[in-house]
Every structure is written in C-alpha cells, then in structure tokens.
C-alpha cells in the first residue's frame, strides 16, 4: 500500500477561513478556538518556510492536539471543523477498550486473518496520507497480556518517530508525519505519562445556560427538525420552553442530553402530523411538560433550610462540575470514625485530616478536651453507588464536622471547595470554572474558594460571576465564619472583609 503525492489533500492553511468555519460551526469555546488558530498559524509559517527551502529545527516538540473535557461539549465536532477549514479528509476511530497492541500495529502476515492496524486501515479507507485523524477516548485505552496499545501509539504520535511508523502487516516504514492527529478524552490523569508528554492539551469546560440557549436555537433545534422530517414545518420553540428543558430535564456540562430531549419533542410532533392531529406551531412550556413528562430535576438541588451537620461541597468529574452533600452524624461510642459513600483513598484521608484538625483545635472551636472519647462520628457522602475521590472536598468535610459538633447550622446557599492540611490551611484546587457552573445550576449564591484560586476567576463567564459571590480563604477558620451560621452580624462583617462581590 503506497500513498504518493496525488493521494495528498492540498494543505490550505488559511486563518481567515479557519476562523470563519469555527465560528459558523460552534458557539462559545472562545479560548479553544483561539488556541486552535494559534496552532494553525504555526502550521502556516512552517509550510512557508518549507517552500522557501529553510531547514526545520530537528526538535519540533509536541504537535499532537489533545482535547480534554466532559461529554457533549463539542470535541469531535471541533475536529470536523478543523478538517473542513483545512480542506482535508476527516477520519475518526475510537480507542476505548482497546487492549491488544495489534489493534494499533497490525498483525504479522503469518497469522490467519491478519490485518493492518487501525491507523493504517483508516488511512487506506480515507484515501489520503494527510487527513485530520481523530483518536477518540484515548483516556480509556486498556492493557493486558497482548501488549500495551498506548506504547504502540507513542511511535505514531511522536513527531520525532512517526516518519517511519512500523506496522507489522506492511513490514515497511510508513510516513505519518503529514497526518494531523487529534486525540480526545474526558480525563487527563488516566492517559499514561509517556503518552501525555507528547500531547498539547486543550481543555474544554462546560457551557453556561446562556451558551446552551444559543447552541440550541442556532444548531440543535434546526438539526433535529431536519432529522425528524420537520424541516419544512414552521415550528418555533419558545425561550421559556427551552429554558424549561435545560433546567428541569437536563443536568450536564455539555448539550448531549439537551439534544436528546429536543429530538423527543420533534418525534412527538412528527407522530401528531402522521396521525393528522392538530398541533401548536409555537411550543410552550406547558407543551414541553406534556411531551417530556414530569420534570426530572428540581430547579435547585439545595436543602430546603439551613441544617446542622451537612455542608455543600463542589467536585469535578469527567462529566463536568458536580455538587456534593457531606453529611455528619454523631453517636455514643468509642471514638470511631466511620466513612461511607464509596469514597476513594484520597477522600478518606481528607476526612481523617478534617477530624485530626478538629481534635487539635478543640479550644478555638469551643469543644471539650475529650469530646471524641465517647463519640462515634459517621461521615457520609450521598449517592452511595457513585465512586468519589479527590482532595478538594476537605473544606466541606471539616465544615460539616464542626457544624455537627458545635450544633450550629451551615448556610445552605454556601458551597465550598479546597484541599486542607492538618494545620488548617486551605490549598489550591482545579476545575474552578466547572465547579462554579455546577454551583450556579444548583442554586448556590456564595462559593468559598482557596485564596490561591483567585486567578481562576478570569476563566469564569461574566454572566456566572454576576449571580455568585466568591469568598477567598487561606485557612479553615475563615471558611467556618462564612459557612456556619454564627452571629449573623459577625458572618456578614467577615464576608465583607474577605469576599469579592461580582456585580
């Protein structure tokens, strides 16, 4: 199998066209688009230098893009837009669940039913040697006794090696240096370090409510009308109805479930047309409830009133930001600490650190010296079937614990995130934008963040900042004064000193 020059797509790198295509196909994602245009600008300069006969520096550095973000935020569609902007063919394969190295490198011809690897097969099928090649779900690649597929990918993705990629079936080197590789995944941590080192990571965060409305109006609703045979019908979805779908029928960082619900509405209308039944051309909020059934989610997920021994934490998952509730129950016993809710090792250690902090600062908290001697403490994180891990719930755990021991309620509209030390320091965490979006969806009004995360406010959209108050703390006592209902006057005066109000 040989790909000569005539099998090569023209390399049209036009930044003006690329910008136009990206803006046509996607709403929002400004930082992602900016980073892609920078990447294409470098490609354009390299192409000009190559034509001018200049020698490239031997060390080209990492040039493989890696899109990391929650499901449904447009990682695959951005890849298609890049291919359209460059005038190249687009090719996508999924690496999820691949455990055999031969899937990447191919089988030797001595085996019965031998085939080339997926990379060579894909290039053969697409018919050009310089396609935009998307390797989906790179974070879900496996490994067993058949070899390590991620190690086989190293040669394909490393710019220093992929000029002579070795496929076992071909038995001759194949030049992959002109292929525009893009990898995607939900989590960066599960990608092997040696492979991660060769990738330029571009992070995709979740969409705000305003962005979801625009995406639905400009893209999703029109697409679903066409897919369900309603393209020629004058059907409008009112803004109130769309907001109802977003708020009460979906809770996600992306727009995948939103699109499914819009498709469901279209199918209901298509059936009415097929049965010659009348229907409204303007779909209202009441019709949405009729089509989709009872709301799946409450407008807010917070408690109805301030409670003792419960706090609202913020977590980051592969599906975006999430709100966590930490519950603490106290019982007569022998000083045992019980932890439930499918907590990972790091989260368990955060619970133990919170308990040790409270024990070592009993005087400042107004507790008796041997308060824990005849007391069992049970810390539970609801949704027990869902595994949870990470250090960023430390502040929420300490707050719930202090609230239970001092019998003072926590403020339900205050959410918090941050890692803690035994001395009570609140340390920097990641995923601030995703957590802020989740807090806003849940109805939170105030977010407690580590002081070192002040810089991350720049990433949060202005419409989100208008609805939230951010309080920055560097120790647990500052967090307690904001989150635990003490003297209202003290709480408010303390908040004014350490908070930034975004108006």
Buried (B, 14 or more C-beta within 10 A) or exposed (E): EEBEEEEBBEBEBBBEBBBEBBEEBBBBBEEBBEBBBEBBEEBBEBEEEEEEEEEEEEEEEBBBBBBBBBBBBBBBEBBBBBBBBBEBBBBBBBBEEBBBBBBBBBBEEEEEEEBBBBBBBBBEEBEBBBBBBBBBBBBBBBBEEEBBBBBBBBBBBBBEBBEEBBBBBBEEEBEBBBBBBBBBBBBBEEBBEEBBEBBEBBBBBBBBBBBBBBBBBEBBBEBBBEEBBBEEBEBEBBEEBBBBBBBBBBBBBBBBBBBBBBBBBBBBBBEEEEEEEEBEEEBBBEBBBEBBEEBEEEEBBBBEEBBBBBBBBBBBBBBBBBBBBBBBEBEEBEBEBEBEBBBEEBBBEBBBBBBEBBBEBBEEBEBEEEBBEEBBBBBBBEEEEEEBBBBBBBBBBBBBBBBBBBEBBBBBBBBBBBBBEEEBBBBBBBBBBBBBBBBBBBBBBBBBBBBBBBEBBEEBBEEBBEBBBBBBBBBBBBBBBBBBBBEEEEBEEBBEEBBEEBE
